[in-house]
Amino acid sequence: MLNFSDDQVSADENATDHLEMRVKPSDKERMAHAAELTGVKLTTFVRALAVREAERVLREHQNTVLSECDRRTLLEALDNPPPPTKAARDAVRDYRSRIANAG
């Protein structure tokens, strides 16, 4: 069951930003009917579902899923890292030079 309270907003955060969108009349009618069936205002219904979907998308993109082969390759590289390339050594030298000359 969906929870349509404003509990997702922290107590010290007021809803002050405004979001505007255009929708087809038939879509608005369906959303309004669904909101009515759940006993909440249309804006509460849309906001709760939009926030829930945003959180799902963000969670989905927080994790990287590797194939078994990629996982083994990564673990091998962590256990036995290859020696740094010339470009990497040059980058470290340039970074250290900038830091030393920054003060």
All heavy atoms as an XYZ file, in Angstrom:
809
protein
N       0.843     -1.184      0.000
C       0.000      0.000      0.000
C       0.885      1.243      0.000
O       1.913      1.291      0.653
C      -0.897     -0.016      1.225
C      -1.678      1.247      1.405
S      -3.324      0.846      1.924
C      -3.979      2.465      2.062
N       0.452      2.238     -0.723
C       1.227      3.462     -0.825
C       0.957      4.376      0.357
O      -0.176      4.493      0.827
C       0.874      4.195     -2.120
C       1.205      3.450     -3.410
C       0.668      4.208     -4.598
C       2.688      3.249     -3.537
N       2.005      5.032      0.823
C       1.885      5.998      1.906
C       1.986      7.375      1.276
O       2.997      7.715      0.685
C       2.998      5.770      2.929
C       2.940      6.768      4.058
O       1.977      7.503      4.198
N       3.980      6.795      4.860
N       0.977      8.190      1.436
C       0.948      9.488      0.777
C       1.131     10.643      1.739
O       0.677     11.735      1.492
C      -0.362      9.662      0.005
C      -0.429      8.795     -1.195
C      -1.183      7.654     -1.192
C       0.289      9.098     -2.335
C      -1.241      6.838     -2.299
C       0.244      8.293     -3.447
C      -0.526      7.160     -3.430
N       1.805     10.421      2.860
C       2.058     11.523      3.786
C       3.260     12.315      3.292
O       3.977     11.909      2.390
C       2.317     10.984      5.187
O       3.560     10.324      5.220
N       3.471     13.440      3.924
C       4.633     14.259      3.587
C       5.825     13.897      4.461
O       6.714     14.693      4.688
C       4.307     15.750      3.735
C       3.471     16.262      2.577
O       3.544     15.663      1.498
O       2.754     17.265      2.753
N       5.851     12.653      4.978
C       6.944     12.212      5.832
C       8.280     12.197      5.110
O       9.324     12.188      5.737
C       6.662     10.808      6.397
C       5.473     10.801      7.331
O       5.111     11.892      7.819
O       4.911      9.721      7.558
N       8.241     12.173      3.781
C       9.494     12.130      3.029
C      10.253     13.445      3.146
O      11.446     13.501      2.922
C       9.236     11.833      1.552
C       8.678     10.470      1.318
C       7.319     10.536      0.643
O       6.606     11.520      0.744
N       6.967      9.472     -0.027
N       9.559     14.538      3.499
C      10.201     15.840      3.638
C      10.608     16.001      5.088
O       9.799     15.823      5.985
C       9.242     16.974      3.212
C       9.911     18.319      3.395
C       8.795     16.788      1.777
N      11.886     16.324      5.310
C      12.355     16.462      6.685
C      11.648     17.630      7.359
O      11.166     18.558      6.711
C      13.871     16.654      6.712
O      14.211     17.879      6.106
N      11.612     17.590      8.681
C      10.885     18.601      9.451
C      11.449     19.993      9.238
O      10.723     20.979      9.345
C      10.924     18.235     10.929
N      12.740     20.103      8.946
C      13.344     21.427      8.774
C      13.334     21.894      7.323
O      13.896     22.921      7.006
C      14.777     21.431      9.312
C      15.683     20.465      8.588
O      15.161     19.558      7.905
O      16.911     20.603      8.700
N      12.657     21.167      6.461
C      12.608     21.542      5.048
C      11.166     21.813      4.642
O      10.321     20.930      4.705
C      13.188     20.425      4.171
C      13.229     20.774      2.707
C      13.795     19.656      1.848
O      13.902     18.515      2.337
O      14.109     19.932      0.695
N      10.908     23.058      4.260
C       9.580     23.416      3.797
C       9.496     23.230      2.290
O      10.483     23.431      1.578
C       9.262     24.863      4.149
C       9.129     25.074      5.636
O       8.609     24.212      6.332
N       9.592     26.205      6.127
N       8.319     22.890      1.823
C       8.100     22.734      0.386
C       7.923     24.128     -0.204
O       6.823     24.693     -0.191
C       6.889     21.859      0.119
N       9.027     24.693     -0.700
C       8.971     26.055     -1.238
C       9.213     26.113     -2.739
O       8.889     27.104     -3.370
C      10.016     26.953     -0.541
O      11.306     26.376     -0.723
C       9.709     27.085      0.942
N       9.812     25.081     -3.300
C      10.059     25.076     -4.745
C       8.783     24.726     -5.481
O       7.897     24.063     -4.953
C      11.158     24.080     -5.113
C      12.545     24.634     -4.853
O      12.635     25.780     -4.371
O      13.521     23.928     -5.122
N       8.735     25.182     -6.726
C       7.541     24.994     -7.542
C       7.914     24.174     -8.768
O       8.957     24.394     -9.375
C       7.000     26.369     -7.971
C       5.772     26.313     -8.801
N       4.519     26.136     -8.268
C       5.602     26.408    -10.133
C       3.628     26.121     -9.240
N       4.266     26.287    -10.382
N       7.063     23.241     -9.119
C       7.270     22.421    -10.305
C       6.007     22.501    -11.152
O       4.905     22.325    -10.641
C       7.539     20.962     -9.901
C       7.731     19.952    -11.016
C       9.008     20.254    -11.804
C       7.799     18.549    -10.436
N       6.178     22.777    -12.415
C       5.023     22.902    -13.303
C       5.203     21.948    -14.470
O       6.302     21.779    -14.984
C       4.930     24.340    -13.821
C       3.713     24.599    -14.668
C       3.606     26.053    -15.085
O       4.016     26.939    -14.313
O       3.121     26.289    -16.205
N       4.102     21.301    -14.867
C       4.171     20.435    -16.042
C       2.823     20.429    -16.739
O       1.786     20.677    -16.129
C       4.565     19.014    -15.645
C       3.594     18.294    -14.788
S       4.206     16.633    -14.441
C       3.000     16.099    -13.268
N       2.875     20.161    -17.993
C       1.646     20.050    -18.781
C       1.349     18.573    -18.974
O       2.253     17.774    -19.214
C       1.814     20.732    -20.124
C       2.099     22.222    -19.990
C       1.485     22.979    -21.153
N       1.698     24.396    -21.026
C       0.877     25.220    -20.377
N      -0.211     24.743    -19.801
N       1.131     26.498    -20.305
N       0.072     18.227    -18.848
C      -0.352     16.845    -19.034
C      -1.599     16.822    -19.909
O      -2.323     17.817    -20.008
C      -0.654     16.146    -17.681
C       0.597     16.050    -16.833
C      -1.761     16.842    -16.933
N      -1.808     15.686    -20.530
C      -3.029     15.523    -21.306
C      -4.211     15.492    -20.344
O      -4.100     14.933    -19.252
C      -2.990     14.228    -22.120
C      -1.916     14.220    -23.202
C      -2.015     12.973    -24.041
C      -1.229     11.883    -23.347
N      -1.162     10.631    -24.124
N      -5.341     16.068    -20.757
C      -6.520     16.052    -19.889
C      -6.902     14.642    -19.439
O      -7.263     14.442    -18.272
C      -7.622     16.683    -20.748
C      -6.878     17.562    -21.704
C      -5.587     16.839    -21.979
N      -6.769     13.668    -20.310
C      -7.134     12.296    -19.934
C      -6.175     11.748    -18.871
O      -6.593     11.025    -17.971
C      -7.150     11.385    -21.161
O      -5.874     11.355    -21.784
N      -4.894     12.099    -18.960
C      -3.933     11.666    -17.936
C      -4.244     12.315    -16.596
O      -4.213     11.660    -15.551
C      -2.498     12.008    -18.352
C      -1.988     11.144    -19.488
O      -2.603     10.092    -19.772
O      -0.967     11.528    -20.101
N      -4.551     13.621    -16.634
C      -4.868     14.317    -15.384
C      -6.119     13.717    -14.751
O      -6.181     13.536    -13.528
C      -5.073     15.810    -15.635
C      -5.351     16.573    -14.352
C      -5.512     18.053    -14.597
C      -5.811     18.760    -13.285
N      -6.074     20.185    -13.494
N      -7.092     13.392    -15.574
C      -8.323     12.806    -15.064
C      -8.052     11.461    -14.384
O      -8.566     11.185    -13.302
C      -9.321     12.627    -16.214
C     -10.678     12.133    -15.790
C     -11.627     12.037    -16.970
O     -11.665     12.969    -17.786
O     -12.319     11.004    -17.067
N      -7.213     10.635    -15.004
C      -6.877      9.334    -14.413
C      -6.103      9.504    -13.109
O      -6.355      8.804    -12.129
C      -6.080      8.488    -15.408
C      -6.971      7.995    -16.540
C      -6.376      6.940    -17.454
N      -4.984      6.626    -17.313
C      -4.082      6.768    -18.280
N      -4.427      7.216    -19.453
N      -2.834      6.428    -18.083
N      -5.140     10.440    -13.099
C      -4.372     10.680    -11.877
C      -5.275     11.218    -10.767
O      -5.166     10.807     -9.608
C      -3.208     11.642    -12.143
C      -2.098     11.030    -12.975
S      -0.671     12.121    -13.175
C      -1.274     13.289    -14.381
N      -6.171     12.128    -11.108
C      -7.086     12.690    -10.116
C      -8.001     11.601     -9.555
O      -8.275     11.570     -8.348
C      -7.906     13.816    -10.734
N      -8.460     10.712    -10.425
C      -9.323      9.618     -9.967
C      -8.543      8.693     -9.025
O      -9.054      8.288     -7.972
C      -9.874      8.858    -11.171
C     -10.879      7.818    -10.815
N     -11.064      6.680    -11.552
C     -11.750      7.721     -9.772
C     -12.005      5.944    -10.992
N     -12.434      6.559     -9.909
N      -7.327      8.362     -9.384
C      -6.502      7.511     -8.525
C      -6.236      8.196     -7.192
O      -6.290      7.552     -6.133
C      -5.189      7.174     -9.223
N      -5.957      9.502     -7.211
C      -5.726     10.239     -5.970
C      -6.979     10.215     -5.105
O      -6.912      9.996     -3.888
C      -5.321     11.679     -6.284
N      -8.122     10.408     -5.733
C      -9.395     10.386     -4.998
C      -9.630      9.014     -4.354
O     -10.057      8.923     -3.205
C     -10.538     10.722     -5.958
C     -11.894     10.808     -5.302
C     -12.977     11.143     -6.323
O     -12.706     11.949     -7.230
O     -14.073     10.574     -6.198
N      -9.315      7.964     -5.091
C      -9.501      6.612     -4.554
C      -8.602      6.344     -3.352
O      -8.946      5.544     -2.481
C      -9.249      5.571     -5.643
C     -10.304      5.507     -6.749
C      -9.833      4.578     -7.865
C     -11.643      5.051     -6.189
N      -7.449      6.987     -3.316
C      -6.538      6.793     -2.186
C      -6.759      7.827     -1.093
O      -6.096      7.778     -0.052
C      -5.063      6.841     -2.648
O      -4.819      8.086     -3.303
C      -4.745      5.691     -3.571
N      -7.651      8.786     -1.328
C      -8.013      9.752     -0.303
C      -7.039     10.885     -0.107
O      -6.943     11.428      0.998
N      -6.305     11.239     -1.155
C      -5.357     12.353     -1.044
C      -5.585     13.339     -2.179
O      -6.241     13.039     -3.175
C      -3.891     11.860     -1.070
C      -3.597     10.968      0.116
C      -3.565     11.168     -2.376
N      -5.016     14.526     -2.010
C      -5.083     15.533     -3.068
C      -4.225     15.076     -4.247
O      -3.261     14.320     -4.086
C      -4.559     16.874     -2.568
C      -5.415     17.496     -1.492
C      -4.787     18.815     -1.046
C      -5.612     19.444      0.044
N      -5.005     20.698      0.521
N      -4.572     15.583     -5.414
C      -3.823     15.230     -6.626
C      -2.349     15.587     -6.497
O      -1.477     14.790     -6.842
C      -4.435     15.916     -7.857
C      -3.715     15.725     -9.180
C      -3.608     14.239     -9.539
C      -4.412     16.505    -10.287
N      -2.042     16.769     -5.974
C      -0.632     17.167     -5.855
C       0.134     16.244     -4.918
O       1.287     15.898     -5.183
C      -0.506     18.624     -5.363
O      -1.241     18.774     -4.151
C      -1.014     19.605     -6.410
N      -0.501     15.822     -3.827
C       0.153     14.888     -2.896
C       0.396     13.557     -3.572
O       1.474     12.961     -3.426
C      -0.716     14.698     -1.639
O      -0.903     15.979     -1.018
C      -0.068     13.739     -0.653
N      -0.576     13.100     -4.325
C      -0.463     11.837     -5.053
C       0.702     11.875     -6.044
O       1.575     11.007     -6.032
C      -1.781     11.573     -5.784
C      -1.830     10.288     -6.551
C      -2.121      9.094     -5.924
C      -1.606     10.271     -7.927
C      -2.185      7.898     -6.631
C      -1.662      9.087     -8.644
C      -1.950      7.906     -7.993
N       0.741     12.917     -6.871
C       1.785     13.032     -7.901
C       3.155     13.219     -7.259
O       4.129     12.573     -7.652
C       1.464     14.189     -8.876
C       2.626     14.454     -9.826
C       0.194     13.870     -9.662
N       3.233     14.063     -6.232
C       4.519     14.310     -5.576
C       5.069     13.037     -4.932
O       6.240     12.698     -5.108
C       4.384     15.416     -4.522
C       5.701     15.729     -3.822
C       5.605     16.867     -2.813
N       4.529     16.678     -1.866
C       3.453     17.478     -1.775
N       3.318     18.510     -2.591
N       2.521     17.238     -0.870
N       4.215     12.310     -4.227
C       4.669     11.094     -3.544
C       5.182     10.060     -4.548
O       6.226      9.439     -4.327
C       3.542     10.513     -2.702
N       4.451      9.884     -5.636
C       4.889      8.896     -6.621
C       6.133      9.351     -7.376
O       7.006      8.535     -7.679
C       3.752      8.578     -7.590
C       2.577      7.828     -6.942
C       1.458      7.621     -7.945
C       3.029      6.506     -6.369
N       6.244     10.648     -7.652
C       7.430     11.155     -8.340
C       8.669     11.008     -7.456
O       9.734     10.586     -7.923
C       7.230     12.615     -8.744
N       8.537     11.318     -6.163
C       9.668     11.177     -5.236
C      10.053      9.712     -5.105
O      11.236      9.359     -5.122
C       9.331     11.799     -3.863
C      10.348     11.408     -2.808
C       9.240     13.309     -3.979
N       9.057      8.851     -4.975
C       9.334      7.410     -4.843
C      10.073      6.894     -6.082
O      11.030      6.130     -5.971
C       8.024      6.646     -4.644
C       8.252      5.158     -4.440
C       6.980      4.441     -4.018
N       6.629      4.872     -2.672
C       5.428      5.357     -2.332
N       4.470      5.434     -3.195
N       5.203      5.736     -1.091
N       9.646      7.302     -7.258
C      10.306      6.850     -8.485
C      11.713      7.430     -8.595
O      12.654      6.752     -9.015
C       9.466      7.225     -9.709
C      10.048      6.783    -11.025
C      10.135      5.267    -11.196
O       9.607      4.509    -10.362
O      10.755      4.839    -12.188
N      11.877      8.687     -8.201
C      13.210      9.300     -8.220
C      14.157      8.540     -7.297
O      15.312      8.279     -7.657
C      13.120     10.766     -7.808
N      13.678      8.178     -6.111
C      14.514      7.419     -5.179
C      14.866      6.054     -5.744
O      15.996      5.584     -5.592
C      13.794      7.268     -3.837
C      13.720      8.581     -3.071
C      12.806      8.512     -1.850
O      12.082      7.506     -1.677
O      12.815      9.479     -1.080
N      13.937      5.412     -6.427
C      14.205      4.103     -7.036
C      15.288      4.226     -8.107
O      16.237      3.443     -8.147
C      12.932      3.510     -7.656
C      13.139      2.099     -8.222
C      12.008      1.674     -9.145
N      11.945      2.461    -10.359
C      12.779      2.343    -11.409
N      13.767      1.479    -11.386
N      12.640      3.098    -12.481
N      15.172      5.240     -8.967
C      16.158      5.439    -10.032
C      17.530      5.737     -9.431
O      18.548      5.192     -9.878
C      15.704      6.572    -10.986
C      16.827      6.992    -11.922
C      14.480      6.136    -11.782
N      17.573      6.580     -8.408
C      18.855      6.911     -7.781
C      19.485      5.677     -7.138
O      20.696      5.456     -7.263
C      18.663      8.020     -6.743
C      18.289      9.382     -7.326
C      17.898     10.345     -6.221
C      19.400      9.946     -8.189
N      18.674      4.859     -6.447
C      19.199      3.621     -5.858
C      19.742      2.699     -6.940
O      20.801      2.091     -6.791
C      18.097      2.891     -5.077
C      17.963      3.274     -3.649
C      17.070      2.309     -2.870
N      15.852      1.931     -3.562
C      14.703      2.608     -3.540
N      14.611      3.721     -2.857
N      13.645      2.164     -4.187
N      19.000      2.599     -8.027
C      19.398      1.711     -9.127
C      20.741      2.121     -9.709
O      21.535      1.284    -10.120
C      18.319      1.757    -10.205
C      18.502      0.802    -11.346
C      17.332      0.893    -12.311
O      16.241      0.408    -11.968
O      17.515      1.478    -13.393
N      21.014      3.429     -9.724
C      22.257      3.913    -10.315
C      23.391      4.044     -9.311
O      24.495      4.429     -9.659
C      22.004      5.234    -11.036
C      21.290      5.042    -12.332
N      19.933      4.870    -12.405
C      21.745      4.936    -13.591
C      19.576      4.692    -13.661
N      20.661      4.728    -14.396
N      23.123      3.740     -8.046
C      24.180      3.785     -7.037
C      25.079      2.561     -7.111
O      26.231      2.613     -6.721
C      23.575      3.837     -5.638
C      23.216      5.219     -5.182
C      22.683      5.196     -3.770
O      22.023      4.243     -3.365
N      22.956      6.227     -3.016
N      24.559      1.474     -7.590
C      25.306      0.222     -7.603
C      25.744     -0.129     -9.021
O      25.013      0.111     -9.976
C      24.439     -0.921     -7.062
C      24.012     -0.667     -5.642
O      24.790     -0.201     -4.835
N      22.760     -0.959     -5.346
N      26.911     -0.695     -9.109
C      27.410     -1.190    -10.379
C      27.419     -2.703    -10.306
O      27.985     -3.282     -9.377
C      28.839     -0.682    -10.645
O      28.810      0.745    -10.633
C      29.367     -1.182    -11.968
N      26.774     -3.327    -11.260
C      26.712     -4.781    -11.286
C      27.692     -5.280    -12.339
O      27.643     -4.864    -13.494
C      25.282     -5.271    -11.604
C      25.231     -6.786    -11.659
C      24.308     -4.741    -10.567
N      28.588     -6.150    -11.906
C      29.595     -6.687    -12.811
C      29.267     -8.127    -13.174
O      28.702     -8.863    -12.363
C      30.970     -6.667    -12.134
C      31.527     -5.313    -11.711
C      32.835     -5.504    -10.961
C      31.720     -4.415    -12.917
N      29.676     -8.493    -14.370
C      29.586     -9.903    -14.735
C      30.627    -10.659    -13.907
O      31.536    -10.060    -13.323
C      29.874    -10.093    -16.225
O      31.242     -9.826    -16.489
N      30.510    -11.963    -13.868
C      31.479    -12.773    -13.107
C      32.898    -12.554    -13.625
O      33.854    -12.416    -12.859
C      31.088    -14.251    -13.163
C      32.003    -15.155    -12.369
C      32.041    -14.846    -10.876
O      31.064    -14.310    -10.346
O      33.078    -15.151    -10.247
N      33.036    -12.489    -14.935
C      34.360    -12.276    -15.544
C      34.913    -10.906    -15.152
O      36.086    -10.790    -14.777
C      34.251    -12.402    -17.067
S      35.801    -12.102    -17.932
N      34.080     -9.861    -15.225
C      34.521     -8.524    -14.852
C      34.869     -8.452    -13.369
O      35.820     -7.787    -12.968
C      33.446     -7.486    -15.182
C      33.272     -7.275    -16.678
O      34.197     -7.621    -17.440
O      32.215     -6.755    -17.073
N      34.096     -9.134    -12.531
C      34.362     -9.150    -11.098
C      35.730     -9.767    -10.821
O      36.534     -9.243    -10.058
C      33.264     -9.919    -10.358
C      33.400     -9.864     -8.842
C      32.385    -10.759     -8.147
N      32.664    -12.167     -8.345
C      33.600    -12.867     -7.679
N      34.354    -12.265     -6.803
N      33.790    -14.142     -7.906
N      36.007    -10.904    -11.479
C      37.305    -11.556    -11.283
C      38.440    -10.661    -11.766
O      39.484    -10.559    -11.108
C      37.337    -12.906    -12.019
C      36.727    -14.022    -11.186
C      36.912    -15.386    -11.832
N      35.661    -15.674    -12.524
C      35.526    -15.979    -13.803
N      36.566    -16.116    -14.566
N      34.346    -16.194    -14.334
N      38.239     -9.994    -12.893
C      39.265     -9.104    -13.436
C      39.535     -7.948    -12.471
O      40.691     -7.588    -12.217
C      38.835     -8.562    -14.808
O      38.617     -9.667    -15.694
C      39.869     -7.631    -15.394
N      38.479     -7.368    -11.933
C      38.634     -6.266    -10.990
C      39.362     -6.720     -9.732
O      40.319     -6.060     -9.278
C      37.260     -5.687    -10.618
C      37.276     -4.627     -9.520
C      38.086     -3.410     -9.939
C      35.859     -4.233     -9.140
N      38.935     -7.840     -9.166
C      39.591     -8.334     -7.949
C      41.053     -8.670     -8.198
O      41.919     -8.409     -7.350
C      38.834     -9.542     -7.396
C      37.435     -9.242     -6.844
C      36.737    -10.519     -6.427
C      37.503     -8.239     -5.701
N      41.353     -9.232     -9.340
C      42.750     -9.545     -9.698
C      43.568     -8.258     -9.786
O      44.700     -8.193     -9.294
C      42.803    -10.314    -11.012
C      44.204    -10.578    -11.534
C      45.048    -11.437    -10.598
O      44.486    -12.246     -9.829
O      46.287    -11.292    -10.636
N      42.988     -7.227    -10.410
C      43.703     -5.954    -10.541
C      43.917     -5.305     -9.170
O      44.945     -4.664     -8.933
C      42.945     -5.014    -11.463
N      42.959     -5.470     -8.265
C      43.127     -4.919     -6.917
C      44.176     -5.685     -6.127
O      44.963     -5.099     -5.376
C      41.787     -4.932     -6.171
C      40.725     -3.965     -6.696
C      39.386     -4.218     -5.998
C      41.160     -2.523     -6.520
N      44.181     -7.006     -6.284
C      45.159     -7.830     -5.578
C      46.561     -7.696     -6.162
O      47.552     -7.759     -5.433
C      44.744     -9.307     -5.615
C      43.555     -9.595     -4.717
O      43.269     -8.780     -3.815
O      42.902    -10.639     -4.930
N      46.651     -7.538     -7.459
C      47.937     -7.456     -8.163
C      47.891     -6.287     -9.146
O      47.818     -6.492    -10.359
C      48.219     -8.761     -8.921
C      48.227     -9.947     -7.989
O      49.009     -9.995     -7.058
N      47.332    -10.893     -8.227
N      47.972     -5.070     -8.638
C      47.852     -3.924     -9.542
C      49.019     -3.862    -10.517
O      50.157     -4.176    -10.161
C      47.859     -2.715     -8.597
C      48.437     -3.204     -7.327
C      48.178     -4.679     -7.253
N      48.719     -3.466    -11.743
C      49.802     -3.316    -12.715
C      50.654     -2.100    -12.343
O      50.193     -1.213    -11.619
C      49.061     -3.081    -14.039
C      47.747     -2.514    -13.644
C      47.418     -3.129    -12.308
N      51.884     -2.051    -12.807
C      52.718     -0.887    -12.511
C      52.117      0.355    -13.173
O      51.444      0.260    -14.202
C      54.080     -1.241    -13.121
C      53.803     -2.331    -14.091
C      52.572     -3.035    -13.631
N      52.332      1.529    -12.582
C      51.765      2.751    -13.167
C      52.372      3.032    -14.537
O      53.551      2.782    -14.779
C      52.120      3.843    -12.155
C      53.211      3.284    -11.321
C      53.087      1.795    -11.364
N      51.545      3.576    -15.409
C      52.011      3.941    -16.745
C      52.826      5.227    -16.658
O      52.811      5.926    -15.632
C      50.816      4.166    -17.692
O      50.060      5.282    -17.194
C      49.948      2.923    -17.795
N      53.504      5.554    -17.736
C      54.264      6.809    -17.779
C      53.336      7.992    -17.577
O      53.664      8.930    -16.840
C      55.019      6.940    -19.096
C      55.843      8.230    -19.179
C      56.602      8.337    -20.466
C      57.434      9.589    -20.592
N      56.997     10.796    -19.960
N      52.162      7.960    -18.179
C      51.198      9.055    -18.026
C      50.778      9.210    -16.569
O      50.652     10.336    -16.063
C      49.979      8.811    -18.914
N      50.589      8.101    -15.867
C      50.219      8.162    -14.452
C      51.358      8.731    -13.620
O      51.135      9.564    -12.730
C      49.814      6.780    -13.942
N      52.580      8.296    -13.890
C      53.729      8.823    -13.148
C      53.895     10.319    -13.401
O      54.163     11.093    -12.473
C      55.005      8.063    -13.537
C      55.035      6.626    -13.031
C      56.401      5.969    -13.206
N      56.937      6.050    -14.560
C      56.724      5.167    -15.530
N      55.978      4.097    -15.293
N      57.249      5.314    -16.721
N      53.725     10.738    -14.664
C      53.814     12.168    -14.996
C      52.723     12.967    -14.284
O      52.972     14.067    -13.787
C      53.691     12.382    -16.507
C      54.898     11.863    -17.275
O      55.940     11.557    -16.633
O      54.800     11.738    -18.519
N      51.515     12.420    -14.215
C      50.407     13.113    -13.551
C      50.699     13.295    -12.066
O      50.444     14.362    -11.499
C      49.101     12.342    -13.761
N      51.233     12.276    -11.420
C      51.575     12.373     -9.998
C      52.670     13.419     -9.802
O      52.590     14.246     -8.882
C      52.006     10.996     -9.436
C      52.621     11.132     -8.050
C      50.827     10.042     -9.417
N      53.694     13.395    -10.656
C      54.777     14.363    -10.546
C      54.238     15.787    -10.719
O      54.553     16.687     -9.935
C      55.864     14.076    -11.577
C      57.109     14.960    -11.397
C      58.144     14.793    -12.494
N      57.591     15.228    -13.770
C      57.325     14.422    -14.812
N      57.589     13.140    -14.740
N      56.821     14.896    -15.929
N      53.367     16.004    -11.713
C      52.794     17.336    -11.944
C      51.931     17.776    -10.762
O      51.984     18.932    -10.338
C      51.952     17.347    -13.221
C      52.808     17.190    -14.474
O      54.052     17.341    -14.393
O      52.218     16.894    -15.542
N      51.149     16.846    -10.218
C      50.298     17.164     -9.064
C      51.154     17.575     -7.869
O      50.897     18.583     -7.213
C      49.431     15.958     -8.714
C      48.674     16.110     -7.426
C      47.528     16.895     -7.374
C      49.117     15.505     -6.264
C      46.823     17.068     -6.179
C      48.430     15.651     -5.069
C      47.286     16.432     -5.038
O      46.599     16.587     -3.849
N      52.183     16.787     -7.573
C      53.059     17.090     -6.432
C      53.759     18.442     -6.626
O      53.942     19.203     -5.688
C      54.073     15.984     -6.231
C      53.432     14.729     -5.660
C      54.444     13.633     -5.429
N      53.824     12.464     -4.824
C      54.275     11.230     -4.922
N      55.421     11.000     -5.568
N      53.647     10.242     -4.352
N      54.127     18.740     -7.854
C      54.769     20.002     -8.157
C      53.810     21.176     -7.914
O      54.179     22.188     -7.326
C      55.248     20.011     -9.606
O      55.746     21.267     -9.952
N      52.574     21.027     -8.351
C      51.585     22.089     -8.140
C      51.301     22.298     -6.657
O      51.177     23.421     -6.193
C      50.276     21.756     -8.874
C      50.318     22.052    -10.355
C      48.928     22.078    -10.947
N      48.109     20.954    -10.542
C      47.933     19.835    -11.251
N      48.511     19.704    -12.414
N      47.160     18.867    -10.792
N      51.177     21.196     -5.910
C      50.897     21.293     -4.464
C      52.073     21.972     -3.750
O      51.889     22.819     -2.901
C      50.633     19.895     -3.871
C      49.361     19.303     -4.465
C      50.525     19.947     -2.351
C      48.123     20.138     -4.236
N      53.286     21.564     -4.107
C      54.476     22.135     -3.466
C      54.596     23.631     -3.761
O      55.066     24.397     -2.912
C      55.732     21.405     -3.941
N      54.172     24.065     -4.941
C      54.299     25.461     -5.335
C      53.053     26.292     -4.983
O      53.030     27.493     -5.242
C      54.555     25.568     -6.831
C      55.894     24.955     -7.217
O      56.847     25.000     -6.441
N      55.971     24.360     -8.394
N      52.028     25.665     -4.418
C      50.772     26.375     -4.139
C      50.869     27.255     -2.907
O      50.132     28.212     -2.774
C      49.629     25.368     -3.965
N      51.723     26.907     -1.956
C      51.752     27.610     -0.669
C      52.689     28.723     -0.634
O      52.731     29.694     -0.090
